[in-house]
Amino acid sequence: MLLFLTLIACARPVHQTGVASWYGPGFAGKPTASGQTFRPGRRTATHPSLPFGTVVKVTRVDTGKSVRVVINDRGPFTGGRIIDLAQRAARRLDMVERGLSTVELRLVGCRDRFGKCDPP
């Protein structure tokens, strides 16, 4: 039992819990803040402060469905939201019809092509 509690305490901490939204076809082909071209069919996302290239596991709180995304843009710009997901990532979470879902974010890594990304 003590070993189990120790493992839980050492697990990666939750970075944030809050509301996620998604964006898609209307922004296709436009440049992101990282310089990449936005493609709704990729598993990417916007976040207001995480470094570009940060890999985040996004888990929908009510269903447990999850997807890993790479942060490549800034946003969301609507109050009360913590992340905007590209359409493909939103589809993985089964949230396209709903538009919004409560999610939990966990930092899981970094994509080298963006350079060094040391999450805060």
C-alpha positions as CSV (number, residue, x, y, z in Angstrom):
1,M,0.0,0.0,0.0
2,L,2.8,2.4,0.8
3,L,4.5,1.7,-2.5
4,F,1.2,2.4,-4.3
5,L,0.8,5.8,-2.5
6,T,4.4,6.7,-3.3
7,L,3.8,6.0,-7.0
8,I,0.7,8.2,-7.0
9,A,2.6,11.0,-5.3
10,C,5.4,10.8,-8.0
11,A,3.1,10.8,-11.0
12,R,3.2,13.8,-13.3
13,P,1.0,16.5,-11.8
14,V,-2.1,17.8,-13.5
15,H,-1.2,21.1,-15.2
16,Q,-4.8,22.3,-15.5
17,T,-8.4,21.4,-15.4
18,G,-10.9,23.5,-17.3
19,V,-13.0,24.0,-20.4
20,A,-11.7,23.0,-23.9
21,S,-13.1,24.2,-27.2
22,W,-12.1,23.3,-30.7
23,Y,-11.4,25.2,-34.0
24,G,-11.2,23.9,-37.5
25,P,-11.9,24.5,-41.2
26,G,-12.3,28.3,-40.9
27,F,-8.6,28.6,-39.9
28,A,-7.2,26.0,-42.3
29,G,-4.1,27.2,-44.2
30,K,-3.5,30.2,-41.9
31,P,-0.3,30.6,-40.1
32,T,-0.1,29.7,-36.4
33,A,1.8,31.7,-33.8
34,S,4.6,29.1,-34.0
35,G,4.9,29.7,-37.8
36,Q,3.3,26.4,-38.8
37,T,0.4,26.3,-41.1
38,F,-2.8,25.3,-39.3
39,R,-4.3,22.0,-40.4
40,P,-7.5,20.9,-38.8
41,G,-6.6,17.2,-39.5
42,R,-3.6,17.3,-37.1
43,R,-3.6,16.7,-33.4
44,T,-2.5,20.2,-32.4
45,A,-3.8,22.8,-30.0
46,T,-3.6,26.4,-28.8
47,H,-2.6,27.3,-25.2
48,P,-2.0,30.7,-23.8
49,S,1.4,30.0,-22.2
50,L,2.9,26.6,-22.8
51,P,6.0,26.6,-25.1
52,F,5.5,25.6,-28.7
53,G,6.2,21.9,-29.1
54,T,4.9,20.9,-25.7
55,V,3.0,17.6,-25.9
56,V,-0.1,17.6,-23.7
57,K,-2.4,14.7,-22.9
58,V,-5.9,16.1,-22.9
59,T,-8.5,13.9,-21.1
60,R,-12.2,14.6,-21.1
61,V,-13.3,14.5,-17.5
62,D,-16.8,13.0,-18.0
63,T,-15.8,10.2,-20.4
64,G,-12.1,9.5,-19.7
65,K,-11.3,9.7,-23.5
66,S,-7.9,11.2,-24.2
67,V,-5.7,12.5,-27.0
68,R,-2.2,13.8,-27.1
69,V,-1.7,17.1,-28.9
70,V,1.2,19.4,-29.7
71,I,0.9,23.1,-28.7
72,N,1.6,25.1,-31.8
73,D,-0.5,28.2,-31.4
74,R,-1.7,30.8,-28.9
75,G,-5.2,30.9,-27.5
76,P,-8.0,30.4,-26.7
77,F,-9.1,34.0,-26.7
78,T,-12.6,33.4,-25.2
79,G,-12.7,33.8,-21.5
80,G,-12.9,30.7,-19.3
81,R,-11.3,28.3,-21.7
82,I,-7.9,26.7,-21.2
83,I,-7.2,25.1,-24.5
84,D,-8.5,25.1,-28.1
85,L,-8.1,21.8,-29.9
86,A,-7.7,21.2,-33.7
87,Q,-10.8,19.4,-35.1
88,R,-9.1,16.0,-35.3
89,A,-8.2,16.1,-31.6
90,A,-11.7,17.2,-30.7
91,R,-13.1,14.3,-32.8
92,R,-10.9,11.9,-30.8
93,L,-12.5,13.3,-27.6
94,D,-16.0,13.0,-29.1
95,M,-16.6,16.7,-28.5
96,V,-17.2,18.1,-32.0
97,E,-21.0,18.1,-31.6
98,R,-20.9,19.5,-28.1
99,G,-18.3,22.2,-28.9
100,L,-17.1,22.4,-25.3
101,S,-15.9,19.9,-22.7
102,T,-14.3,19.9,-19.3
103,V,-10.8,18.5,-19.7
104,E,-7.7,17.7,-17.7
105,L,-4.3,18.6,-19.1
106,R,-1.1,16.6,-18.3
107,L,2.3,17.5,-19.7
108,V,3.9,14.5,-21.3
109,G,6.8,15.7,-23.4
110,C,8.3,18.0,-26.1
111,R,8.7,17.9,-29.8
112,D,12.3,18.6,-30.8
113,R,11.5,20.4,-34.0
114,F,10.4,23.4,-32.0
115,G,13.7,23.6,-30.1
116,K,13.8,23.4,-26.4
117,C,10.5,23.6,-24.6
118,D,10.7,23.6,-20.9
119,P,7.1,23.7,-19.6
120,P,6.7,26.0,-16.7
